[in-house]
């Protein structure tokens, strides 16, 4: 069966206790980030990006909580080397971005979040395999959580995309950092109802899942898995569509440093129209 990422559905049993674990994780990491200083460089990560002190604080807080669960995991974080925690052989892989949108946070701008996804330990890094996901804003108490095959939620409120089907009626977000728009992307922005650029992939995707925006486009070839995996699952579980630049299933990442292009849309029809405009521009 084809799912909303354009790939195959993969089902297996999953421990529902992960919902409470993710909620606890968000609460603790959010508290740590809110109490930390917004200035100060801590190190450089594997992608060559500056790691700020609050990134390290958030990462350490997340690892501490995960250890408390006593669940065997392989933890892949943007801010630290992969590590095995918990007793026994790991059954799951935990993909973590402790502060997605850290440049926003450091400058006091809106839109940053904890982003994390849980996959089978041997699964490809792809939304098709995400069993649970969380995108938790630091400005809000309740995070967004998705459970594979069970929908996406903020507290008791189930998320649903807008189902917008055409660009002319769509509010879209476009990531523009370190990128000069192609003629196709420029035309897309010109014909959309509205355009925003947020500088935080997980929050941009969450806004599509919530129905606040209708699509998110990142065609820079710079997006890495820890920033989009959880948000993409939110979009899928809310009834939206995730694809690569050609409209096919999103590329599979091998490592956290691998980079992809991504289109997230409230409906498959809108996604197909975006792909067409990006491919042909004004032609």
Helices and strands as residue ranges (DSSP letters): H 17-34, E 41-44, E 50-52, H 53-69, E 73-77, E 80-85, E 92-100, H 102-106, E 113-120, G 127-129, E 130-137, E 144-147, E 151-154, E 157-158, G 167-169, E 171-174, H 183-191, E 194-196, H 201-210, E 215-224, H 225-237, E 241-243, E 259-265, H 268-280
